[in-house]
Amino acid sequence: MKPKIFLLLAFVAAFLVSRASGSLNAYYLDVLLGIGINIILAVSLNLINGYTGQFSLGHAGFMAVGAYAAASITTFLGPHVLPWFGKAQAACGIPLLFLLALVTGGIGAGVAGFLVGVPSLRLKGDYLAIVTLGFGEIIRVIFQNIQAVGGSSGFKGILPCTTFFWTFSWAALTVYAVLSLVHSTYGRGFLAVHDDEVAAASMGINTTRYKVTVFVIGAFFAGVAGGLYAHLKTFISPGGFDFMKSIDIVVMVILGGMGNTVGVVAAAILLTLLPELLRPVAEYRMILYSLLIIVIMLTRPQGLFVWRPRTRKTGSEGP
C-alpha cells in the first residue's frame, strides 16, 4: 500500500471512530487519546535520537511550548472569533481555529528547537544531552513565572477540543512524515550522520545543518502533541513537563528500538497502558521503568520490538 493511501485511510478511520467515540467510556477514551499523543512524542523523538543518532533530553520542553502556545490561542482568541456563540463553540466548534492553535504551538516549539539547536548541536553525546536537559528545565521555569498563563499554579480553563480525530490524524501524519523523510534522498543525510558523523562531514555533508533540521522537525511535532495534551486535560502546569516527562518519552524510544518507527509506536502504546495497569503501585513506576531499561540494555540492546539478529564484531578472522 502506498504511504499516501495509508495516510488517507488513517484520516478516514480516525474520523469515523471519532464520530462514534461519544458512546465510549470517558476513561477508556482518555487512555486512547493519551496513546495517540504519546505516539506523536515518541516517533518525533525517534527522528532525533534514533535516526540521526543525537541524544535529546529536552522533548518535554518543546511539548510545553506547544501546549502553552496552543492553549493561549484557544483561550484568549477563541471567545472573540464568534462572540455571539458560547465560548466552547467559538473555539472548538471551528476546526480551523483549533488547527491554527496546534500549528502555532508546533511552530513555536520548532522555533525553540532552532534557537537551542544552532548553538548547541555542534556538540554530541553526553554534552548534547546535558544542554537539552538544561533547556527543558529553563522552559519549565519560564512558564512557572509567567502569570498570564497561570504561573506556578497552572493554566486553568483550557477548552476540551482534543478529539479522537485530531489526535490520531496527527499521529498518522507524524509517522508518515518521519518515514517519508528518512527514506527520501535528503533523509539519507540523517542516516549518514547517525552512522558516522566524521565520515559524513568528510564527504561534504553539513552535519550541523542536518542536526538542526531534524531537531526543528522533532520539536514541531512535540509542540503539536503538547497542544493536543493541553486541550485533552484542560489544565497544564509547568511541573507536568519536567525532566521525568522527557525520560518517559526516551524510554518509549529505547524500548521500541532506536530508529524503528513501528517498534516505537508499539512501545508508546505499551508504556501508556502500563501505568494504568500499575495504578496500585504507581509510586514505583519510575523504578520499574529504570529496571526495564537496564534489562533491555543487557538482553536486547537493539530494542524489545526489533528482531534483527545481533552481529558480533571481530578484530580479525582466520583463513
Residue frames relative to the residue before (quaternion, step in Angstrom):
aa qw qx qy qz dx dy dz
M 1.0000 0.0000 0.0000 0.0000 0.00 0.00 0.00
K 0.4587 -0.6885 0.4873 0.2793 3.57 -0.88 0.94
P 0.6008 -0.6046 0.3784 0.3608 3.61 -1.00 0.77
K 0.6574 0.5159 -0.3293 0.4396 3.61 0.94 -0.81
I 0.6368 0.5087 -0.3297 0.4764 3.57 1.06 -0.72
F 0.6236 0.5337 -0.3298 0.4664 3.56 1.04 -0.80
L 0.6516 0.5118 -0.3153 0.4627 3.59 0.96 -0.85
L 0.6542 0.5079 -0.3146 0.4639 3.59 0.95 -0.86
L 0.6550 0.5015 -0.3105 0.4723 3.59 0.96 -0.85
A 0.6247 0.5326 -0.3390 0.4595 3.59 1.05 -0.71
F 0.6336 0.5194 -0.3285 0.4700 3.60 1.01 -0.78
V 0.6699 0.4980 -0.3005 0.4614 3.57 0.90 -0.93
A 0.6614 0.5021 -0.3106 0.4626 3.59 0.93 -0.89
A 0.6467 0.5162 -0.3203 0.4613 3.58 0.98 -0.83
F 0.6433 0.5183 -0.3218 0.4626 3.59 1.02 -0.78
L 0.6819 0.4935 -0.2953 0.4520 3.58 0.87 -0.92
V 0.6611 0.4857 -0.3074 0.4822 3.59 0.95 -0.84
S 0.6327 0.5411 -0.3354 0.4408 3.57 1.02 -0.77
R 0.6297 0.5411 -0.3331 0.4469 3.57 1.06 -0.74
A 0.7382 0.3867 -0.2120 0.5104 3.57 1.13 -0.68
S 0.4734 0.7164 -0.4248 0.2868 3.60 1.26 -0.11
G 0.5317 0.6454 -0.4087 0.3657 3.59 1.20 -0.33
S 0.6734 0.4874 -0.2953 0.4710 3.57 1.18 -0.47
L 0.5463 0.6213 -0.3968 0.3977 3.59 1.27 -0.13
N 0.5774 -0.5556 0.4676 0.3733 3.52 -1.23 0.49
A 0.5522 -0.6528 0.4047 0.3241 3.60 -0.87 0.96
Y 0.6418 0.5276 -0.3299 0.4483 3.58 1.02 -0.76
Y 0.6785 0.4836 -0.2926 0.4692 3.59 0.88 -0.93
L 0.6298 0.5266 -0.3333 0.4637 3.57 1.05 -0.74
D 0.6360 0.5269 -0.3251 0.4606 3.58 1.01 -0.81
V 0.6493 0.5019 -0.3163 0.4758 3.59 0.98 -0.80
L 0.6487 0.5184 -0.3243 0.4531 3.61 0.94 -0.84
L 0.6674 0.4831 -0.3056 0.4773 3.58 0.95 -0.84
G 0.6088 0.5418 -0.3446 0.4658 3.57 1.10 -0.65
I 0.6127 0.5378 -0.3418 0.4675 3.59 1.07 -0.71
G 0.6687 0.5063 -0.3069 0.4498 3.58 0.88 -0.91
I 0.6568 0.5026 -0.3117 0.4678 3.58 0.95 -0.84
N 0.6698 0.4919 -0.3008 0.4679 3.58 0.94 -0.82
I 0.5862 0.5508 -0.3760 0.4601 3.60 1.10 -0.54
I 0.6438 0.5121 -0.3216 0.4690 3.58 0.95 -0.85
L 0.6760 0.4988 -0.2958 0.4547 3.58 0.87 -0.94
A 0.7052 0.4748 -0.2786 0.4468 3.57 0.81 -0.99
V 0.6694 0.4945 -0.3087 0.4605 3.60 0.90 -0.87
S 0.6626 0.4933 -0.3128 0.4688 3.61 0.97 -0.78
L 0.6566 0.4759 -0.3214 0.4890 3.61 1.01 -0.67
N 0.6003 0.5622 -0.3561 0.4436 3.58 1.10 -0.64
L 0.5811 0.5688 -0.3688 0.4502 3.58 1.13 -0.57
I 0.7033 0.4401 -0.2551 0.4966 3.58 1.04 -0.81
N 0.7785 0.3703 -0.1904 0.4696 3.56 0.64 -1.14
G 0.7524 0.4305 -0.2247 0.4451 3.55 0.89 -0.92
Y 0.7840 0.3596 -0.1927 0.4679 3.57 0.62 -1.12
T 0.7671 0.3443 -0.1990 0.5034 3.60 1.00 -0.73
G 0.4634 -0.7378 0.4066 0.2751 3.59 1.24 -0.12
Q 0.4612 0.6365 -0.4796 0.3900 3.59 1.20 0.44
F 0.2521 -0.7549 0.5760 0.1867 3.57 -1.24 0.09
S 0.0209 -0.8273 0.5577 -0.0640 3.52 -0.14 1.38
L 0.1113 -0.7804 0.6133 0.0495 3.53 -1.02 0.89
G 0.6002 0.5928 -0.3466 0.4101 3.57 1.21 0.39
H 0.3095 0.7906 -0.4915 0.1941 3.60 1.20 0.31
A 0.6126 0.5481 -0.3547 0.4455 3.60 1.06 -0.63
G 0.6036 0.5562 -0.3552 0.4474 3.59 1.13 -0.58
F 0.6541 0.4851 -0.3097 0.4908 3.59 0.98 -0.81
M 0.6160 0.5408 -0.3356 0.4641 3.56 1.05 -0.74
A 0.6487 0.5237 -0.3140 0.4543 3.58 0.99 -0.82
V 0.6308 0.5290 -0.3361 0.4573 3.59 0.96 -0.83
G 0.6813 0.4841 -0.2873 0.4679 3.57 0.89 -0.91
A 0.6442 0.5350 -0.3243 0.4400 3.58 0.97 -0.84
Y 0.7168 0.4446 -0.2610 0.4695 3.57 0.80 -0.99
A 0.6433 0.5197 -0.3313 0.4541 3.61 1.01 -0.74
A 0.6853 0.4769 -0.2891 0.4683 3.60 0.85 -0.94
A 0.6608 0.5054 -0.3099 0.4603 3.58 0.94 -0.86
S 0.6293 0.5376 -0.3383 0.4477 3.60 1.04 -0.71
I 0.6543 0.5146 -0.3248 0.4491 3.59 0.97 -0.80
T 0.7176 0.4369 -0.2740 0.4680 3.60 0.76 -0.95
T 0.6819 0.4967 -0.3008 0.4447 3.60 1.03 -0.69
F 0.7839 0.3409 -0.1713 0.4898 3.58 0.84 -0.98
L 0.7279 0.3999 -0.2427 0.5013 3.61 1.06 -0.64
G 0.5791 0.6481 -0.3609 0.3383 3.57 1.03 -0.80
P 0.7092 0.4698 -0.3010 0.4309 3.64 0.69 -0.94
H 0.6876 0.4787 -0.2891 0.4631 3.61 1.19 -0.40
V 0.5149 0.6523 -0.4238 0.3603 3.59 1.25 -0.17
L 0.7756 -0.0196 0.0322 0.6301 3.57 0.90 -0.99
P 0.1501 -0.8543 0.4890 0.0922 3.60 0.35 1.19
W 0.6369 0.5322 -0.3490 0.4351 3.61 1.15 -0.40
F 0.6340 0.4500 -0.3445 0.5261 3.59 1.29 -0.01
G 0.6408 -0.5054 0.3973 0.4196 3.52 -1.31 0.11
K 0.6909 -0.4935 0.3347 0.4087 3.54 -1.28 0.39
A 0.6867 0.4781 -0.2963 0.4605 3.58 0.83 -0.94
Q 0.6542 0.5143 -0.3208 0.4524 3.57 0.99 -0.81
A 0.6465 0.5456 -0.3286 0.4200 3.57 0.97 -0.86
A 0.7536 0.3775 -0.2165 0.4927 3.60 0.94 -0.79
C 0.7842 0.3458 -0.1877 0.4798 3.59 0.65 -1.09
G 0.6453 0.5401 -0.3302 0.4277 3.58 1.14 -0.49
I 0.6805 0.4087 -0.2841 0.5378 3.59 1.27 -0.14
P 0.3415 -0.7818 0.4752 0.2154 3.62 -0.17 1.18
L 0.6448 0.5440 -0.3390 0.4164 3.58 0.97 -0.80
L 0.6348 0.5255 -0.3441 0.4500 3.59 1.04 -0.66
F 0.6710 0.4715 -0.3067 0.4831 3.59 0.91 -0.82
L 0.6179 0.5273 -0.3407 0.4734 3.58 1.06 -0.73
L 0.6311 0.5243 -0.3254 0.4700 3.57 1.02 -0.80
A 0.6450 0.5228 -0.3202 0.4563 3.58 0.99 -0.84
L 0.6778 0.4884 -0.2972 0.4623 3.60 0.89 -0.91
V 0.6705 0.4877 -0.3041 0.4692 3.58 0.91 -0.89
T 0.6356 0.5178 -0.3302 0.4678 3.58 1.01 -0.77
G 0.6348 0.5169 -0.3286 0.4710 3.57 0.99 -0.77
G 0.6557 0.5060 -0.3068 0.4688 3.56 1.01 -0.82
I 0.6548 0.5027 -0.3137 0.4692 3.58 0.97 -0.83
G 0.6333 0.5294 -0.3304 0.4578 3.57 0.99 -0.81
A 0.6627 0.4824 -0.3015 0.4871 3.57 0.98 -0.84
G 0.6326 0.5338 -0.3314 0.4529 3.59 1.05 -0.74
V 0.6332 0.5124 -0.3242 0.4810 3.57 1.04 -0.77
A 0.6356 0.5127 -0.3230 0.4784 3.57 1.01 -0.80
G 0.6415 0.5197 -0.3207 0.4642 3.58 1.02 -0.78
F 0.6429 0.5120 -0.3188 0.4721 3.57 1.05 -0.74
L 0.6711 0.5131 -0.3034 0.4408 3.57 0.92 -0.92
V 0.7088 0.4076 -0.2651 0.5111 3.57 1.01 -0.72
G 0.6472 0.5633 -0.3210 0.4009 3.57 1.13 -0.59
V 0.6425 0.5625 -0.3393 0.3947 3.57 0.88 -0.91
P 0.7665 0.3571 -0.2426 0.4755 3.65 0.73 -0.86
S 0.7655 0.4270 -0.2064 0.4347 3.59 1.08 -0.61
L 0.6497 0.5656 -0.3381 0.3790 3.61 1.06 -0.54
R 0.4556 0.5992 -0.4932 0.4361 3.55 1.20 0.42
L 0.5973 0.5309 -0.3519 0.4874 3.52 1.33 -0.22
K 0.1057 -0.7850 0.6042 0.0869 3.56 -1.25 0.15
G 0.7939 0.3401 -0.2253 0.4508 3.54 -1.32 0.24
D 0.8529 -0.0981 0.0957 0.5038 3.52 -1.03 -0.89
Y 0.6340 0.5485 -0.3373 0.4283 3.58 1.02 -0.76
L 0.6498 0.4987 -0.3118 0.4816 3.57 1.00 -0.81
A 0.6306 0.5367 -0.3340 0.4503 3.59 0.97 -0.82
I 0.6590 0.5069 -0.3108 0.4606 3.59 0.96 -0.85
V 0.6554 0.5143 -0.3154 0.4543 3.59 0.95 -0.87
T 0.6885 0.4677 -0.2921 0.4710 3.60 0.86 -0.90
L 0.5979 0.5429 -0.3550 0.4708 3.58 1.11 -0.61
G 0.6646 0.4972 -0.3008 0.4696 3.57 0.94 -0.87
F 0.6225 0.5409 -0.3403 0.4518 3.57 1.05 -0.74
G 0.6536 0.5222 -0.3166 0.4471 3.57 0.90 -0.89
E 0.6691 0.4839 -0.2993 0.4781 3.57 0.99 -0.79
I 0.6119 0.5414 -0.3514 0.4571 3.62 1.05 -0.67
I 0.6430 0.5179 -0.3202 0.4645 3.58 0.94 -0.89
R 0.6531 0.5210 -0.3162 0.4496 3.57 0.91 -0.90
V 0.6795 0.4819 -0.2934 0.4690 3.60 0.90 -0.87
I 0.6151 0.5481 -0.3541 0.4425 3.60 1.03 -0.72
F 0.6983 0.4477 -0.2803 0.4831 3.59 0.82 -0.93
Q 0.5938 0.5747 -0.3602 0.4329 3.56 1.13 -0.52
N 0.7523 0.3709 -0.1940 0.5088 3.59 1.19 -0.51
I 0.5614 0.5523 -0.4124 0.4580 3.61 1.22 0.27
Q 0.2730 -0.8135 0.4945 0.1383 3.55 -0.22 1.27
A 0.5602 0.6211 -0.3922 0.3830 3.60 1.14 -0.49
V 0.7534 0.2915 -0.1825 0.5604 3.59 1.18 -0.51
G 0.7540 -0.4399 0.2030 0.4436 3.55 1.08 0.72
G 0.2945 -0.7813 0.5093 0.2085 3.60 1.16 -0.36
S 0.8228 -0.2118 0.1670 0.5003 3.55 -1.06 -0.76
S 0.6317 0.5462 -0.3393 0.4331 3.62 1.18 -0.43
G 0.5603 -0.6416 0.3658 0.3750 3.59 1.27 -0.16
F 0.4955 -0.6334 0.5204 0.2870 3.53 -1.35 0.44
K 0.0938 -0.8253 0.5568 0.0066 3.57 -0.42 1.25
G 0.7873 0.3851 -0.2456 0.4142 3.54 -1.32 0.26
I 0.3300 0.7343 -0.5255 0.2751 3.61 1.10 0.56
L 0.4836 -0.6999 0.4490 0.2734 3.56 -0.92 0.90
P 0.4378 -0.7117 0.4857 0.2566 3.63 -0.97 0.80
C 0.0949 0.8480 -0.5106 0.1056 3.57 0.47 1.21
T 0.5746 0.6194 -0.3847 0.3716 3.61 1.13 -0.47
T 0.0266 -0.7893 0.6129 -0.0259 3.54 -0.85 1.05
F 0.7008 -0.4335 0.3484 0.4467 3.55 -1.32 0.09
F 0.6450 0.5340 -0.3306 0.4354 3.58 0.95 -0.84
W 0.6859 0.4771 -0.3003 0.4602 3.59 0.77 -0.97
T 0.6840 0.5143 -0.3030 0.4193 3.57 0.83 -0.96
F 0.7809 0.3555 -0.2042 0.4714 3.57 0.65 -1.05
S 0.5406 0.5621 -0.4207 0.4635 3.60 1.21 -0.19
W 0.6762 0.4655 -0.2886 0.4928 3.57 0.97 -0.83
A 0.6089 0.5386 -0.3565 0.4605 3.60 1.06 -0.66
A 0.6641 0.4874 -0.3008 0.4805 3.60 0.93 -0.89
L 0.6504 0.5154 -0.3168 0.4593 3.58 0.98 -0.82
T 0.6328 0.5296 -0.3307 0.4579 3.60 1.03 -0.76
V 0.6619 0.4937 -0.3026 0.4760 3.58 0.90 -0.93
Y 0.6557 0.5140 -0.3075 0.4597 3.57 0.93 -0.90
A 0.6788 0.4986 -0.2985 0.4489 3.60 0.86 -0.96
V 0.6739 0.4959 -0.3053 0.4546 3.58 0.89 -0.90
L 0.6848 0.4760 -0.2950 0.4663 3.60 0.83 -0.93
S 0.6495 0.5086 -0.3218 0.4646 3.59 0.97 -0.80
L 0.6573 0.5249 -0.3107 0.4427 3.57 0.99 -0.82
V 0.7368 0.4348 -0.2596 0.4480 3.57 0.70 -1.03
H 0.7055 0.4214 -0.2731 0.5001 3.61 1.18 -0.39
S 0.5190 0.6128 -0.4258 0.4169 3.58 1.26 0.22
T 0.6773 -0.4700 0.3629 0.4343 3.56 -1.30 0.17
Y 0.6633 0.4935 -0.3054 0.4725 3.57 0.95 -0.86
G 0.6634 0.5430 -0.3030 0.4164 3.56 0.99 -0.85
R 0.5272 0.6219 -0.4216 0.3971 3.58 1.18 -0.33
G 0.5704 0.5911 -0.3835 0.4220 3.58 1.16 -0.46
F 0.6146 0.5376 -0.3486 0.4602 3.59 1.08 -0.68
L 0.6702 0.4924 -0.2978 0.4687 3.56 0.95 -0.88
A 0.6200 0.5377 -0.3407 0.4587 3.58 1.09 -0.69
V 0.6360 0.5134 -0.3210 0.4784 3.58 1.02 -0.80
H 0.6474 0.5204 -0.3179 0.4572 3.57 1.01 -0.77
D 0.6983 0.4927 -0.2873 0.4326 3.58 0.83 -0.96
D 0.7706 -0.1956 0.1652 0.5836 3.57 0.83 -0.96
E 0.2855 -0.8039 0.4988 0.1533 3.56 -0.15 1.29
V 0.6429 0.5254 -0.3277 0.4508 3.60 0.98 -0.78
A 0.6665 0.4859 -0.2996 0.4794 3.58 0.93 -0.90
A 0.6349 0.5270 -0.3363 0.4540 3.60 1.01 -0.77
A 0.6579 0.5029 -0.3085 0.4680 3.57 0.97 -0.85
S 0.6562 0.5165 -0.3135 0.4520 3.58 1.00 -0.78
M 0.6683 0.4745 -0.2921 0.4929 3.59 1.24 -0.43
G 0.6383 -0.5723 0.3095 0.4115 3.57 1.28 0.19
I 0.4820 0.6550 -0.4484 0.3710 3.60 1.22 0.17
N 0.3554 -0.7173 0.5595 0.2148 3.56 -0.87 0.98
T 0.2239 -0.8328 0.4916 0.1210 3.56 0.13 1.29
T 0.6266 0.5424 -0.3473 0.4389 3.60 1.00 -0.72
R 0.6468 0.5123 -0.3230 0.4635 3.58 0.97 -0.83
Y 0.6546 0.5069 -0.3193 0.4611 3.58 0.94 -0.83
K 0.6744 0.4944 -0.3054 0.4556 3.57 0.93 -0.83
V 0.6375 0.5055 -0.3299 0.4788 3.59 1.01 -0.73
T 0.6386 0.5399 -0.3248 0.4419 3.59 0.97 -0.87
V 0.6978 0.4596 -0.2839 0.4705 3.57 0.81 -0.98
F 0.6143 0.5446 -0.3488 0.4521 3.57 1.11 -0.64
V 0.6600 0.5027 -0.3068 0.4663 3.59 0.96 -0.85
I 0.6585 0.5036 -0.3154 0.4618 3.60 0.92 -0.86
G 0.6625 0.4994 -0.3031 0.4689 3.57 0.91 -0.89
A 0.6532 0.5092 -0.3097 0.4671 3.58 1.00 -0.83
F 0.6055 0.5665 -0.3578 0.4295 3.61 1.02 -0.75
F 0.7150 0.4358 -0.2675 0.4768 3.58 0.77 -0.99
A 0.5970 0.5368 -0.3667 0.4700 3.61 1.11 -0.54
G 0.6382 0.5234 -0.3225 0.4635 3.58 1.06 -0.72
V 0.6240 0.5200 -0.3306 0.4806 3.59 1.05 -0.76
A 0.6431 0.5131 -0.3186 0.4708 3.57 0.97 -0.86
G 0.6284 0.5334 -0.3304 0.4597 3.58 1.05 -0.72
G 0.6481 0.5116 -0.3175 0.4664 3.58 1.00 -0.79
L 0.6435 0.5023 -0.3172 0.4826 3.58 1.01 -0.78
Y 0.6448 0.5291 -0.3157 0.4522 3.57 0.98 -0.86
A 0.6569 0.5192 -0.3149 0.4470 3.60 0.93 -0.91
H 0.7437 0.3978 -0.2278 0.4866 3.58 0.92 -0.86
L 0.5676 0.5282 -0.4000 0.4887 3.56 1.30 0.19
K 0.7542 0.3841 -0.2022 0.4927 3.57 0.84 -1.00
T 0.2634 -0.8029 0.4794 0.2369 3.61 1.27 -0.52
F 0.7465 0.2020 -0.1893 0.6051 3.59 1.26 0.31
I 0.0215 0.7815 -0.6228 0.0301 3.54 -0.93 0.93
S 0.0735 -0.7732 0.6287 0.0400 3.54 -1.20 0.59
P 0.6391 -0.5459 0.3633 0.4020 3.61 -1.10 0.54
G 0.6233 0.5695 -0.3424 0.4123 3.59 1.05 -0.67
G 0.6215 0.5604 -0.3409 0.4283 3.58 1.19 -0.41
F 0.7246 0.3698 -0.2222 0.5374 3.58 1.29 -0.18
D 0.3024 0.7823 -0.4906 0.2364 3.56 1.03 0.79
F 0.7894 -0.3249 0.2452 0.4595 3.53 -1.38 -0.16
M 0.6578 0.5296 -0.3250 0.4257 3.59 0.95 -0.82
K 0.5955 0.5480 -0.3701 0.4562 3.60 1.13 -0.54
S 0.6358 0.5131 -0.3238 0.4770 3.57 1.01 -0.77
I 0.6323 0.5294 -0.3309 0.4587 3.57 1.01 -0.80
D 0.6002 0.5637 -0.3584 0.4399 3.60 1.01 -0.77
I 0.6915 0.4743 -0.2806 0.4670 3.58 0.90 -0.95
V 0.6303 0.5311 -0.3317 0.4589 3.58 1.01 -0.81
V 0.6247 0.5425 -0.3371 0.4491 3.59 1.00 -0.81
M 0.6309 0.5319 -0.3401 0.4511 3.60 0.98 -0.77
V 0.6666 0.4982 -0.3062 0.4622 3.57 0.96 -0.88
I 0.6742 0.4894 -0.2995 0.4650 3.59 0.91 -0.89
L 0.6621 0.5103 -0.3099 0.4529 3.57 0.94 -0.86
G 0.7099 0.4609 -0.2666 0.4610 3.57 0.94 -0.84
G 0.5451 -0.5970 0.4130 0.4193 3.57 1.18 -0.54
M 0.4313 -0.7174 0.4841 0.2550 3.55 -0.61 1.14
G 0.8279 0.1671 -0.1469 0.5148 3.56 -0.77 1.05
N 0.6203 0.4970 -0.3493 0.4963 3.59 1.23 0.34
T 0.2758 -0.8169 0.4825 0.1540 3.58 -0.02 1.29
V 0.6565 0.5052 -0.3193 0.4602 3.58 0.89 -0.89
G 0.6624 0.5048 -0.3037 0.4628 3.58 0.95 -0.84
V 0.6443 0.5174 -0.3206 0.4631 3.58 1.01 -0.79
V 0.6177 0.5259 -0.3421 0.4742 3.60 1.04 -0.73
A 0.6580 0.5011 -0.3064 0.4712 3.59 0.95 -0.90
A 0.6566 0.5039 -0.3132 0.4656 3.60 0.99 -0.80
A 0.6221 0.5341 -0.3441 0.4575 3.61 1.03 -0.72
I 0.6409 0.5080 -0.3212 0.4774 3.57 1.01 -0.79
L 0.6767 0.5108 -0.2928 0.4421 3.57 0.86 -0.99
L 0.7484 0.4125 -0.2302 0.4657 3.57 0.81 -0.98
T 0.5705 0.5218 -0.4011 0.4913 3.59 1.26 0.04
L 0.6864 0.4668 -0.2738 0.4858 3.56 1.05 -0.79
L 0.6009 0.6178 -0.3622 0.3551 3.59 1.00 -0.78
P 0.6695 0.4848 -0.3341 0.4529 3.67 0.82 -0.78
E 0.6252 0.5321 -0.3422 0.4571 3.56 1.11 -0.64
L 0.6697 0.4789 -0.2930 0.4861 3.56 1.07 -0.70
L 0.7357 0.3922 -0.2130 0.5095 3.58 1.19 -0.55
R 0.2284 0.8094 -0.5159 0.1629 3.60 1.13 0.48
P 0.6313 0.5299 -0.3690 0.4295 3.68 0.92 -0.62
V 0.7715 0.2308 -0.1451 0.5749 3.62 1.16 -0.51
A 0.1184 0.8509 -0.5039 0.0900 3.57 1.05 0.80
E 0.6274 0.5629 -0.3504 0.4084 3.60 1.05 -0.65
Y 0.6957 0.4395 -0.2698 0.5000 3.60 1.24 -0.33
R 0.3349 0.7898 -0.4742 0.1981 3.57 1.26 0.14
M 0.7024 0.4634 -0.2857 0.4586 3.60 0.80 -0.95
I 0.5873 0.5439 -0.3721 0.4699 3.58 1.14 -0.53
L 0.6544 0.5012 -0.3080 0.4751 3.56 0.97 -0.85
Y 0.6238 0.5341 -0.3353 0.4617 3.58 1.02 -0.78
S 0.6629 0.5123 -0.3047 0.4531 3.57 0.91 -0.95
L 0.6567 0.4939 -0.3089 0.4790 3.57 0.95 -0.86
L 0.6209 0.5504 -0.3379 0.4443 3.57 1.07 -0.77
I 0.6498 0.5091 -0.3155 0.4680 3.59 0.94 -0.86
I 0.6510 0.5203 -0.3186 0.4517 3.59 0.92 -0.90
V 0.6684 0.4970 -0.3026 0.4634 3.58 0.88 -0.94
I 0.6600 0.5080 -0.3143 0.4556 3.59 0.93 -0.87
M 0.6728 0.4996 -0.3064 0.4515 3.58 0.90 -0.90
L 0.6794 0.4763 -0.2937 0.4746 3.60 1.09 -0.62
T 0.7912 0.3378 -0.1601 0.4841 3.58 0.91 -0.89
R 0.8035 0.0530 -0.0052 0.5929 3.60 1.00 -0.82
P 0.0984 -0.8390 0.5329 0.0498 3.62 0.34 1.18
Q 0.6305 0.5313 -0.3429 0.4500 3.60 1.18 -0.40
G 0.6471 -0.5080 0.3272 0.4649 3.63 1.24 -0.14
L 0.5870 -0.6211 0.3977 0.3339 3.54 -1.10 0.71
F 0.7722 0.3374 -0.1720 0.5102 3.58 1.07 -0.76
V 0.5390 0.5578 -0.4295 0.4625 3.57 1.16 0.64
W 0.1779 -0.8326 0.5216 0.0550 3.55 -0.66 1.10
R 0.3838 0.7041 -0.5077 0.3150 3.57 1.19 0.37
P 0.4669 -0.6775 0.4785 0.3068 3.61 -0.89 0.82
R 0.4792 -0.6498 0.5077 0.3005 3.55 -1.11 0.68
T 0.2329 -0.7690 0.5827 0.1217 3.54 -0.98 0.90
R 0.3159 -0.7436 0.5613 0.1794 3.52 -1.02 0.80
K 0.2810 -0.7540 0.5743 0.1507 3.52 -0.85 1.03
T 0.0838 -0.7937 0.6017 0.0311 3.55 -0.89 0.94
G 0.5466 -0.6429 0.4289 0.3225 3.52 -1.07 0.70
S 0.7917 -0.1020 0.0768 0.5975 3.60 0.99 -0.73
E 0.2480 -0.7598 0.5854 0.1363 3.52 -1.16 0.53
G 0.4462 -0.6947 0.4981 0.2649 3.53 -1.01 0.80
P 0.6671 -0.4959 0.3584 0.4250 3.54 -1.23 0.17
